[in-house]
Amino acid sequence: MFPKEKINNPVLPQRADPWVYKHTDGYYYFSASVPEYDRIEIRRSRVLNELGKAEPLTIWRKHESGLMSANIWAPEIHYSAGKWYLYYAAAHTSDTIEGIFDHRMFVLENEADNPLEGAWIEKGQIHTDWESFSLDATRFDHKGISYLVWAQKDPEIEGNSNLYIAELDNPWSIKGPQIMISQPELDWEMIGFKVNEGAAVVKHDGTIYISYSASATDHNYCMGLLHASVDSDLLNPVSWTKSSVPVFQSNATTEQYGPGHNSFTRSSDDTEDIIVYHARNYTEIDGDPLYDPNRHTRAQVFTWNLNGTPNFGFPVPDDQG
């Protein structure tokens, strides 16, 4: 059975960490990392497959110096209580590795009905339990409570980043404490680097799923999955169960490598689930994979297994969805 939603891949070239938000106005809103890591763009389209043709609007540029002056990563556009929010990570200007990868999480707010209009205002840094490397903030609502999920370096734990959850006090402030729900511990989560990052949330059939990405950002990059019952205490780490194997990974047959840092959306008629992610179509990378620009935005319909878990299949070849 073929999916009804027509998708030509890649949807957008050279856009990593893609985030798609389908709003009640019928538009798909899109944000992602740009290869220059120097600004935040958004765009919209009524058809997911045509996001690449939509005119991008730069809503914010990095500062000349200070905390938000380098490596603007993984912007996510969200809508909550009548306002638009943009979550992103940014580092400070430095020639050292410590500076380049000293990210913190920040938030922009826009009160306009259309986020391509109105003013985007800096609401500041999301402060967590530690002043340490933190990124990839995402949010979701459940039973009247807003939650933030993000990746952060615990100074006492070896590795790059773990996944944390906390209740939100407002869109740019957590209501502590933060709870770790996953850390790199399986072989496929620790290739090159010990990484859990890029979380995204989808609910289905009484279960909350959090996808995340693991390992280095080359062809070893892949996706894992956490799940918890909708009736469980989401701030209790015992509520979350981790997949023992990757749920989405490189595929040599289709020539798609390093799929990850995804988001979830629905088809235009709201009958199909869609995963949006980035991947490359080659493995040989010159230099640091982070600065290779060809992580393209891709999308494809996915289904659900009989036990209720998502079945992402494998990354489809170019020009298929």
C-alpha positions as CSV (number, residue, x, y, z in Angstrom):
1,M,0.0,0.0,0.0
2,F,1.5,3.3,-1.1
3,P,1.3,6.5,1.0
4,K,-1.1,9.1,-0.2
5,E,1.1,12.0,0.7
6,K,3.4,12.8,-2.2
7,I,7.0,13.6,-1.1
8,N,10.0,14.2,-3.3
9,N,13.3,13.8,-1.4
10,P,15.2,15.6,-0.5
11,V,12.6,18.2,0.5
12,L,15.2,20.8,1.1
13,P,18.9,20.6,0.4
14,Q,21.5,21.6,3.0
15,R,19.1,21.9,5.9
16,A,20.1,19.9,8.9
17,D,18.1,19.3,12.1
18,P,14.7,19.9,10.4
19,W,11.7,20.9,12.4
20,V,8.2,21.0,10.9
21,Y,5.2,22.3,12.8
22,K,1.7,21.8,11.2
23,H,-0.5,24.6,12.5
24,T,-4.3,25.0,12.6
25,D,-4.1,27.5,9.8
26,G,-3.3,24.7,7.4
27,Y,0.4,25.7,6.9
28,Y,3.5,23.7,7.6
29,Y,6.1,25.9,9.3
30,F,9.7,24.9,8.9
31,S,13.0,25.7,10.7
32,A,16.4,24.1,10.5
33,S,20.1,24.7,10.9
34,V,21.6,26.6,7.9
35,P,25.1,25.6,6.7
36,E,26.6,28.9,7.9
37,Y,25.2,28.4,11.4
38,D,24.8,32.2,11.6
39,R,21.0,32.9,11.5
40,I,17.5,31.5,12.0
41,E,15.2,31.2,9.0
42,I,11.6,30.1,8.9
43,R,9.3,29.4,6.0
44,R,5.9,28.0,5.4
45,S,3.9,26.1,2.8
46,R,0.4,24.5,2.6
47,V,2.1,21.4,1.1
48,L,4.9,19.7,2.8
49,N,6.5,18.7,-0.5
50,E,6.7,22.4,-1.5
51,L,8.6,23.7,1.5
52,G,11.7,23.8,-0.6
53,K,10.0,26.3,-2.9
54,A,8.8,28.6,-0.1
55,E,10.6,31.9,0.5
56,P,12.7,31.7,3.6
57,L,12.5,34.6,6.1
58,T,15.5,35.4,8.3
59,I,14.0,36.2,11.7
60,W,17.2,36.5,13.8
61,R,20.9,36.7,13.3
62,K,23.8,35.8,15.7
63,H,25.3,38.4,17.9
64,E,28.6,40.0,17.1
65,S,30.0,38.7,20.4
66,G,28.9,37.0,23.6
67,L,26.8,34.0,24.3
68,M,24.8,34.0,21.1
69,S,27.6,34.8,18.6
70,A,28.5,31.4,17.1
71,N,27.1,28.1,15.8
72,I,23.4,28.7,15.8
73,W,22.0,25.1,15.9
74,A,18.7,23.3,15.5
75,P,16.0,26.0,15.7
76,E,12.5,24.6,16.5
77,I,9.3,26.6,15.9
78,H,6.4,25.9,18.3
79,Y,3.0,27.5,19.1
80,S,1.6,27.7,22.6
81,A,-1.2,29.8,24.2
82,G,-1.6,32.1,21.2
83,K,2.1,32.9,20.7
84,W,5.0,31.5,18.6
85,Y,8.2,30.4,20.2
86,L,11.5,29.5,18.6
87,Y,13.9,27.3,20.6
88,Y,17.6,27.2,19.5
89,A,21.1,26.6,20.7
90,A,24.0,29.0,20.4
91,A,27.6,29.2,21.5
92,H,30.0,32.1,22.1
93,T,32.7,33.2,19.7
94,S,36.0,31.4,20.4
95,D,38.8,29.8,18.5
96,T,39.0,27.0,21.0
97,I,37.0,23.8,21.0
98,E,35.7,24.6,24.4
99,G,34.2,27.8,23.1
100,I,32.8,26.4,19.8
101,F,31.0,23.7,21.7
102,D,29.9,25.6,24.7
103,H,26.3,25.9,23.6
104,R,23.3,27.1,25.7
105,M,19.6,27.1,24.9
106,F,17.6,30.2,24.1
107,V,14.1,31.2,23.2
108,L,12.5,33.8,20.9
109,E,8.8,34.9,21.1
110,N,6.4,36.3,18.5
111,E,2.8,37.4,19.4
112,A,1.7,37.7,15.7
113,D,-0.8,35.3,14.3
114,N,1.5,34.7,11.4
115,P,5.1,34.1,12.6
116,L,6.4,35.5,9.3
117,E,5.1,38.8,10.5
118,G,5.4,40.6,13.8
119,A,8.5,40.9,15.9
120,W,10.6,38.1,17.3
121,I,11.8,39.1,20.8
122,E,14.6,37.4,22.7
123,K,13.3,35.9,25.9
124,G,16.8,34.8,27.0
125,Q,18.5,31.6,28.1
126,I,16.8,28.5,29.4
127,H,18.7,28.0,32.7
128,T,19.1,24.4,33.9
129,D,20.7,22.7,36.8
130,W,24.2,23.3,35.4
131,E,26.0,25.8,33.3
132,S,27.2,23.3,30.7
133,F,26.9,22.3,27.1
134,S,23.1,22.1,26.3
135,L,21.1,22.1,23.1
136,D,18.2,20.7,21.2
137,A,15.3,21.9,23.3
138,T,11.9,20.7,22.3
139,R,8.5,21.0,24.1
140,F,5.2,19.2,24.3
141,D,2.0,19.4,26.3
142,H,0.4,16.6,28.2
143,K,-2.6,16.6,30.5
144,G,-2.5,20.3,30.9
145,I,1.3,20.4,31.7
146,S,4.0,21.7,29.4
147,Y,7.3,19.8,29.4
148,L,10.7,20.6,28.0
149,V,13.1,17.8,26.7
150,W,16.7,18.6,25.9
151,A,20.2,17.3,25.6
152,Q,22.9,18.4,28.1
153,K,26.4,17.5,29.4
154,D,26.3,16.5,33.1
155,P,29.8,17.5,34.5
156,E,29.8,14.3,36.5
157,I,29.0,11.9,33.6
158,E,31.4,10.9,30.9
159,G,30.2,11.8,27.4
160,N,28.8,14.6,25.3
161,S,25.1,14.8,26.3
162,N,22.2,13.0,28.0
163,L,18.5,13.5,27.6
164,Y,16.6,15.4,30.3
165,I,12.9,16.4,31.0
166,A,11.4,19.0,33.2
167,E,8.1,20.8,33.6
168,L,8.0,24.3,32.1
169,D,7.1,27.2,34.3
170,N,6.8,29.4,31.2
171,P,8.0,28.8,27.6
172,W,11.6,29.9,28.5
173,S,11.9,28.7,32.1
174,I,11.8,25.2,33.6
175,K,10.2,24.3,36.9
176,G,12.9,22.1,38.4
177,P,14.2,19.6,39.0
178,Q,15.4,18.3,35.7
179,I,15.3,14.5,35.3
180,M,17.6,12.4,33.2
181,I,15.7,9.9,31.1
182,S,18.5,8.6,28.9
183,Q,22.2,8.5,28.6
184,P,24.5,6.9,26.0
185,E,25.1,3.4,27.2
186,L,24.5,1.0,24.3
187,D,27.2,0.4,21.6
188,W,25.3,2.1,18.9
189,E,24.9,5.3,21.0
190,M,28.6,5.7,21.5
191,I,30.3,5.5,18.1
192,G,32.7,8.4,17.8
193,F,31.0,10.3,20.6
194,K,28.7,9.4,23.5
195,V,25.6,11.3,22.4
196,N,21.9,11.4,23.1
197,E,20.4,14.5,21.4
198,G,17.8,15.8,19.0
199,A,14.6,14.6,20.8
200,A,11.2,14.7,19.2
201,V,7.8,13.7,20.7
202,V,4.9,11.8,19.2
203,K,1.9,10.2,20.9
204,H,0.0,7.1,19.8
205,D,-2.4,4.7,21.3
206,G,-1.8,5.5,24.9
207,T,1.9,5.9,24.7
208,I,4.3,8.9,24.5
209,Y,7.3,8.2,22.3
210,I,10.5,10.3,22.3
211,S,12.9,9.7,19.4
212,Y,16.4,10.9,19.7
213,S,19.7,10.7,17.8
214,A,23.0,9.1,18.9
215,S,26.7,8.7,18.0
216,A,28.8,10.9,15.8
217,T,27.2,13.0,13.0
218,D,28.7,10.9,10.2
219,H,27.2,7.7,8.8
220,N,27.1,6.3,12.4
221,Y,24.4,8.8,13.4
222,C,21.1,7.0,14.0
223,M,17.9,7.2,16.0
224,G,16.8,5.5,19.2
225,L,13.4,5.6,20.9
226,L,12.1,6.0,24.4
227,H,8.5,5.3,25.4
228,A,6.2,5.9,28.5
229,S,2.6,5.3,29.2
230,V,0.4,8.4,28.9
231,D,-0.8,7.7,32.5
232,S,2.7,7.4,34.0
233,D,4.7,10.1,35.9
234,L,6.8,11.5,33.1
235,L,9.2,13.0,35.6
236,N,10.1,9.6,36.9
237,P,12.9,8.0,34.9
238,V,11.5,4.6,35.6
239,S,8.5,5.5,33.5
240,W,10.7,5.5,30.4
241,T,11.9,2.5,28.4
242,K,14.6,2.6,25.8
243,S,14.8,0.6,22.6
244,S,17.7,-1.9,22.6
245,V,18.5,-1.3,18.9
246,P,18.4,1.7,16.6
247,V,14.9,2.3,15.1
248,F,16.2,4.3,12.1
249,Q,19.7,4.1,10.6
250,S,21.9,4.3,7.6
251,N,21.0,2.1,4.6
252,A,23.6,1.3,1.9
253,T,20.9,0.0,-0.5
254,T,19.1,3.3,-0.6
255,E,22.4,5.3,-0.2
256,Q,21.1,7.3,2.7
257,Y,23.5,7.8,5.6
258,G,23.3,9.2,9.1
259,P,19.6,9.8,9.4
260,G,18.5,11.6,12.5
261,H,17.6,14.8,14.4
262,N,14.0,14.4,13.3
263,S,10.6,15.9,13.9
264,F,7.1,14.5,13.4
265,T,4.1,15.8,11.5
266,R,1.0,14.7,9.7
267,S,-0.1,14.5,6.1
268,S,-2.2,17.3,4.6
269,D,-5.4,15.3,5.1
270,D,-4.3,14.3,8.6
271,T,-4.5,10.6,7.9
272,E,-0.8,9.7,7.8
273,D,2.1,10.2,10.1
274,I,5.3,11.6,8.7
275,I,8.9,11.6,9.9
276,V,11.1,14.6,8.9
277,Y,14.8,14.1,9.3
278,H,18.2,14.8,7.8
279,A,20.6,12.5,6.0
280,R,23.5,12.5,3.5
281,N,23.7,10.4,0.4
282,Y,27.4,9.6,0.8
283,T,29.8,8.5,3.5
284,E,33.1,10.0,2.6
285,I,33.4,13.3,4.4
286,D,36.3,15.8,4.2
287,G,37.0,17.2,7.7
288,D,34.6,17.5,10.6
289,P,31.1,16.1,9.6
290,L,29.5,19.0,11.4
291,Y,30.8,21.3,8.8
292,D,29.9,19.2,5.8
293,P,26.8,21.1,4.5
294,N,25.0,18.2,2.8
295,R,22.7,16.9,5.5
296,H,19.5,17.4,3.5
297,T,16.0,17.6,4.9
298,R,14.0,14.5,4.0
299,A,10.5,13.2,4.9
300,Q,8.6,10.0,4.5
301,V,5.4,8.4,5.8
302,F,5.7,5.9,8.6
303,T,3.3,3.3,10.0
304,W,2.6,1.6,13.3
305,N,3.4,-1.9,14.3
306,L,0.7,-4.2,15.8
307,N,2.2,-3.6,19.3
308,G,1.7,0.1,18.9
309,T,5.3,1.1,18.3
310,P,6.3,3.2,15.3
311,N,7.7,1.5,12.2
312,F,10.0,4.0,10.5
313,G,11.3,1.4,8.0
314,F,14.5,2.7,6.3
315,P,15.5,6.0,4.7
316,V,14.0,5.9,1.3
317,P,16.2,6.7,-1.8
318,D,16.3,10.2,-3.3
319,D,13.1,11.2,-5.1
320,Q,10.9,8.9,-3.1
321,G,8.8,9.5,0.0
